[in-house]
């Protein structure tokens, strides 16, 4: 699949702000199955300075500062990416028994691998508690292949949790979302990660975009696609395999990966500090358009 991506974030302020500084993670990652052909930022007002670096997790981070009075801010990231299918090395492969993966993480080769170990423990947004492991346990029967167990658990979460944008907000805890059995993709991902880490497995938060299809006969709506989040689970010899508990669909050609982290706090798409400005109002629009389609 060949996609054109556009992610626009706009802030409007109640009063003039003399300065703001921002970090953004909007550039898709270059991966074995994902190639970034181009990436461009358009910022208004024009920033006084920009810079780019790679963060601890290997994500591309871009920085900019605006040092003149302004009543609003608009940032548009446009990218072009090509994806190849990764299903042959993902959830269709059997993989080792899940207990073998836990043993590898505790006493085997992965026990000394910081790239994996950092996703085994609690993080600011993701607690590790017995009740989360207990909730996941029915899918993880003794000796069961880890991919089959993860597939069943993902399907169960999708069935038992309701997608509800009014049920949670960006500060909602895993415990609150778990008790309500409702939330958005961020909540689904955080809950699943808590459950997997509570079983002794390694799981990471993945941010990106999901291509959505309009109803038959209807045109694609500009800005209708959304930023998305899902889960990557370490599966031993298979490496990392991704699962989407919000939609219960394979993570493959419809998912564009932007960043990895322990939780949302590590890879928030937009972080900033505004001096003055009053209470800002934010809006976000995302388009994921296959190459050749009319936008």
Buried (B, 14 or more C-beta within 10 A) or exposed (E): BEBBBBBBBBBBBEEEBEBBBBBBBBBBBEBEBBBBEEBEBEBEBEBEEEEEEEBEBEBBBBBBBBBEEBBBBBBBBBBBBEBEEBEEEBBEBEBBBBBBBBBBBEEBEBEEBEEBBBBBEBBEBBBBBEEBBEBBBEBBEEEBBBBBBBBBBBBBBBEEBEBEEEBBEEEBBBBBBBEBBBBBBBBBBBBBBBBBBBBBBBBBBBBBBBBBEEEEEEEBEEEEBBBBBBBBBBBBEBEBBBBBBBBBBBBBBBBBBBBBBBBBEBBBBBBBEBEEBEEBEEEBBBBBBEEEEEE
